Amino acid sequence: MANAFVEDLRWRGMVHDIMPGTEEQLSKEMTTAYIGFDPTSDSLHIGSLVPIILLVHLEKAGHKPMALVGGATGMIGDPSGKSDERNLLDERALNKNVAGIKSVLSRFLNFDSKAENAPILVNNYDWMKDFSFIDFARDVGKRITVNYMMSKDSVKKRLSGEDGNVGMSFTEFTYQLIQGYDFYHLYKNYNVLLQMGGSDQWGNITTGTELVRRMTVGEEAKAYAMTCPLITKADGSKFGKSEGGNIWLDVDKTSVYKFYQFWLNSSDEDAEKYIKIFTFLERAAIEALIKEHQESPHLRLLQKRLAEEVTTFVHSKADYENAEKASNILFSKSFKEDIKTLDEKTFLDVFEGVPQAEISRGDFEAGLDMIGALSAQTNFLASNGEARRALKENSISVNKEKVSESYMLSDADLINNQYIIINKGKKNTYIIKVL
């Protein structure tokens, strides 16, 4: 029996592997399903948006989503997709990361909801902390053979010496058993029947389904698995990274403006893929949007809608509108007036990484000419002579308006009563900050 939830995920390109019987189970009744998030950081980046969106789709389809924060598994390190051993975190760092991830997940799933299929948040440290090694070895370890564990890709790749790795510790080798036990614990205590995750988790997840079957006595155990593909970019570069590193879901790690720009700058090929995966737009709306975009790709309608939907989902409508406004101002014909409407934080986000020079309020008010602004008091250009040549070539602008050597900077040029933008040609931008 086809399941509308799974069929929609397939169309969106969000199903990689699915265990036989999973669709039938999802068609039969409200099903509780979980995804694990290991606390390797105190936030999540956009690579984690896919499992988050999977859980939201699950809830919208009437099923019960569960997010598991790996307070216990985070102490060990998942070998899946890793070429070397992860550095172990101390308890203080781990607790900080667990709290941070819980906070992020709470923005997308209402764990305080009273609905029948209300989301649940759990931490596997709660049931693993009192589990002695002897008990774990007796009750869990004896259920799964070493041969079975070594057949998993995550283990085989590490032991075969691929990617220049140096084997695997016993600690990481046990990871799949602990994750497998999580599934069993959730099956027994919360009636969780399905585990989902990225395609690199298939081995760990199927170990869980096997453990559920082998540890359940006196009944026919049902446990299912489904994974989504790991997102890639069309040009082969790593998804979710920019020049400044990961694109995070927390505004204190990645500004809303930078987040918005990431999606806005997607290639046409990537935008067609991302609009299905990262938004909740209906199929008909997406297909119409793709068709319209293909007819007029220069308008970048797909990228604009993608950036709007994802920024609004992760942050807010107001944040999206502010980021869009900031983006449009850079190409505005009335730039000098429009730029002054941005708050200081957004202004600094827009010009993040641009060379800055600080000038005292006293020196500024005493009079700052263009040679001083370009070289003598800022060192933006190597010499006063270079500054003069650039001014004579008419390549210097202040707040996007061309100026000559005789121009004197004044309070009228200040943005937020503090900043002045200077451009040399189209590619070189500098900021003067008046203190």
N, C-alpha and C positions, 0 to 999 in steps of 0.2 A: 504494500500500500504506500503510495507516495505521500509525503508529508509536506504541507504548504510551507512550513518553517524551513525545512531542509531544502526544499526546491528553491525558495527565495535566496537562501545562502549560496546554493550552487550557482544560481544566475549571477550573483554578486562576486563570484570567484572566491568564496570564503570556505569551501570544503576541499580538503586535501585527501584525508582518509576517513572512512566511516565504517564502523563494525557492523556486520550483518545483524539485523533485528533492531537497530537503533531507530530507524524511521517508524517502524511499526510501533515501538514503545512510545514514541513521541505523539503518534496519532491516537493511541489508545487512551491516555490519561495525562493529567498534569504531572510532569516529571521534574524532579529536583536534579539539577546538574551543577557541577562546580568547575572552577578554573583556579589554579594556584598562581600566586605572585610571590616570588622570592625577594626578600628585602635586601637587595644588593646596593640600594641607594635609599635616601629618604624621600624620593619622589619616583615618578614613572615618566618615561619619555614616550614619544608617539608610537614606538614599536609596540607598546602595551595597549595602545588604543584599540587594536584589533580584538584581543580577548575581552576588553571592556565592552566594546560594541557587540560582541557575540552574546555577552550576558544581558545586555539591554534588549537585543532582538529576542532572546529567549523569554524575557519577562513580557515583552509586548505580545508574544505568541501565547501567553497564558501559562507558561511554565515557571518554575521557581528557581531563580538563580542564586548561587552561593559563590562568594569570593573567599578563597583561603589565602591568608597571609602566612608565609612560611617561616615563622619564628624559629622552628626546629630545623627544617631543611636548609634554611639560610645559614645555619651554623656550619653546614657541611660543604655545600657547593655542588651545583648540578653539573655533571660532566658533559651533558648534551651540548653539542656544537662548540665545545671549548677544546682548545689544543693544549692547554696546560692547566695546572691546578690553581684554583682560586685562592687568594689570600683570605684566611679566616678572620672574621670580624670579632672584636671583643663584644661583651654583652651590652655595654653602654651604647656603642655604635649601632648594634643590632636593634636594641629597643627604640632608638631614635628613628631608625629606618622603618621599623614596623609601624610606629605611630604616624610617620609621614605617609606611608602607603595607604593606611586606613583612611587618613584624611582625604587623599586624592580619590580613592574609590567611593567615598561617601558623597562626592560631588555628582556622581553619575548614577548611583544606586541608593535608593532611600531605605536604609536598614531599620528605620523607625516606623516604616509603613505597617498598617494593620490589615492589609489585603491578604487574601488566602495565599497568594503566590508572592508574598513580600520577600525581598532579597535578604539573605543571611550573610553575616561576616564572621569568619572563624579564624583562629590562629592555631596551627598544629602544635605549637609549643605547649598549649594547654593540656593536651593528652600525651605528649611525648616526654614531658619533663620528669615524670615519676616512673617511666618505663626503665627498669634495670636492664643492663646488657644481657644478663643471663636469661631474663624473661623474654626479651626480644629474640635472642638466639633460639630459645626453645619454641616459642609460640609462633614466630614469624619466619625466622631463618630456615627452619626445617621444611617449610612448605614449598620453597622454590629452590631448584637445583642450581649449582654453579654453572652447569652447561647452559641452562635456560638464560641466566643472567648474562653470560658471555656472548650469547648469540645476538644481543642487542647492538644496534649500530653505534650508539654512544660509547659502548665499551670496546667494540671491535676496532673502531677508528683510533681510539687512544692507545690500545695495546699493539696495534700494527705498526706504530711509529709514523703514521701520516702527519703531515704538517710540522714535522720536526719535534713532536712531543716526546716526553720521556716516561711513558707508561701512566699508571693510575694508582693512587693510594687506596688502601682498604677503605678509608673514610669515604672517598667518592664512589667506590664500588658499591657501597651499601646504600647509596642515595636512592636508587630505584626501589629498594625494599621499603625504605621509610615512606617514600611517596606512595608506594603500593599499599602500605598499611594505612595511610591517610584515607584512601578510597574505602578500604574495609571499615575503618572506624566511622566514616560518614555514612556508609551503607547501613551499618547496624544502628546508628544513633539518630540519623536524620533521613533515612530511606533515600539516600542519594544513589541514583541508578546510572548516571552518565557523568563522565569526566571529559572536558574539552581542553584544548590548548593548541599551541603551535605545532607544526608538523615535526619539529625536532623532538617533541615530547612523546611521540607515538610509542616508543619503546617503554618509557616509564609508565605511560597510561595503560598499556596492555598488560604490563606486569601487575598493575593494580586490579584489572578485571580478573586476571588469573588468580590473584591472591584472594579476592572476594569469593570466587568459586571454591577454592581449596580450603578456606578457613570457615566457610559456612556449613554447619552441620544440620542434617535433618530437613533441609528444604532445598528446592532448586534455586540457586542464586542467579540473579540476573544483573549483569553489569555491562555497561556499554561505553564506547569510546568514539570520539570524533575530533579531528584536528583541522586547523585552517592552514593555508600555505604561509610561509614566511614571506613578507612583502619585500619585493626587490624593485629597483629603479630600471627603467628601460636602457639607460646607458651603462648599466653594470655597476654603478657606484652604490654604496650602502645607503639603504633607506633610513630616513630619520636623522641624518647628520647634515650639518651645514659647515661652513668654514670655521664657525666658533664651537663646533662639537655637537653633542646631542640636542635635539629639539625636545624640550621638557614640557610637561603639562602644568607645571607651577610657574606662575608669573615672576617669581623671584629668581628663577633659573633661566627662563626664556621669556623675554618681554612679549606682550600680546602683539605688538607691531612685527617683531621678528617671526613669531609663530604664524601670523597672517601672511607675511611675505613668503614663508616656506611653501605654503600651498599655492599662493598666487604665481609663483615662479615655476610651477610644475610644467614639464613638457606636455605637449598635446597627448602623446601616447600614455604617459603616466596619469594625466588628469582623467582620461577616459576610464582607466582602471580604478583610480582612487575615488571617483564620484560614486561608484557602486559600493566600495568597501567602507568608506569613512563617512557616508551620509545615510540618512534614513529616508531619503526621497523615494517615492514609489517608482516602480519600474517604468511606467508610461512616461512619467515626468523626466526621468533620466534619459530614456531613449530619445525623447523629443529634444532635450538639451544637447545631446551628443550630435544629433542630426543638424540642429541649428548651428552648432559650433563648427561642424565640418563644412558647412556652406560658407561661413565667414570666420575662418580661424583667426584672422588678424584682430578680431574684437575680443578674443580670449574669454568668451562667455562662460566656458566650462571652468576655467581656472578661477574666475571671479565668483562663480556660484559655489565651487568647492571651498574656496577660502572663507566665504560667508558662512556656509553650513558648519564647517569644522570649528571655526573660531567661535561661533555662537554656542555650539555644543560644549566645547571645552571651557570657554570663559563666559561670555554673556553677549547679548545683543548689543548692549551699550559699548562693550569693549570692542566688538567687531566694527561698529560704526565709527568709533574713534580711530581705529587702525586704518580703516578705509579712507577716512578723512585725511589722516596724516599721509597716506600713500598718494592720494590725489593732489595734495598740496604741492608735492615736489614737482608736479607738471602743470601747476596752475599758472594762468596768465596774470593773476593778481597775487603772486607768491608773497610779496613783501607784506601785504596786509593779512593774507590768509595764514601765514606761518605764525603770526603773533597770536592767533586764536588757539594754538596748541598749548596744553599745560606743559610745565617744565619736564615732567617725567617722560611724556610721549616725545617731546622734542629731543631729549637725550637718547631715547630709544631709536629714533629715526636716524640720528647721526652717531650711533654707536661705532666706535673704532676710528672716527675721523680725527686727524691730528688737531690738538688744541693747544692754545697758548693763553696764559693768564696775564692780565694787565691790571694794575691797581686802578681804583676809581680816580685817584688823584692824578695819575699820569694820563688817564683817558680824558678827564675834564680839562686838563691843561692843553689838550689838543693832540689828536692822533692823525697824522697824514697817512697816505697810502704806502709810502716807502716804509714807514715805521710799522704799519699793519702787515706788510708782506715780508719784511726782512729785519730791519733794524731792531724792532722790539719783539719779534715773534720767531725769527729764524725759519719761517715757512719756506722762504726761498733762500738760496745760498748767499746771495749778496744784494746790496742796494742796486747794483748795476743790472742784475737779472730782473729785479722788481721794476726798474724803469723801462727795460725793454718790453716786459710783459704788458705794462700799462700803455706804452706807445703802440703796441700791436693790437690794442683794444680787446685783450683777452681776460681782463680782470672785471669781476662783478661783485657787488656788495648786496647781499640778500637778493641775488638773481637780477640785479640791475647794473648795467655797464657803468664804469666810472673811469675818470682820467686821473693823471698824477696830481692834479690840483684839488681833488676831492678830499674833504676833511670829515672824518667820522664824528658823529654826534649822538646825543640821546635818541634822536629820531630813528637811528639805525638799530637800536637795541631791541632784541626779542626777549620777552620776559624780564625786561629791564637789566639784562645781563649778557646776552649772547649776540654775536654778529657772525653771519655766514659769509665767507669769502670763497669765490671760485676762480680758478685759473683754467680757462678753457672749459671743456665739458667733463673732464675726468678727475680734476684735482679740487678737492674741497677741504677747507680749513675752518676752524671755529675759534673766534676770539672770545674769551670769557673775561668779563670785567668784574673784578672783585671789590 
